């Protein structure tokens, strides 16, 4: 975690924006491995986005983390621990 904090925010932003430039949604149906999709209720991506992933990946499961801040970068050391609850059955 400490090493990640050394990287400037603009670098993280550029790296994650690059992930969003290509559409791989047609490939999701090829995933045959049990898949756990983790979504934080404070995440930028919406629950609907995660449900779309779950629908595209057969047998996947969606879990929500309720926390003041679920982002790994910049999370406060004093943040309360996350609370997990399943949003779908396996």
Secondary structure, DSSP 8 states (H G I E B T S, - for coil): -HHHHTS-HHHHHHHHHHHHSS--GGGGGG--S--EEEEETTSSS-HHHHHHHHHHSTT-EEEEEE-S---SSS--TT----EEEESS--
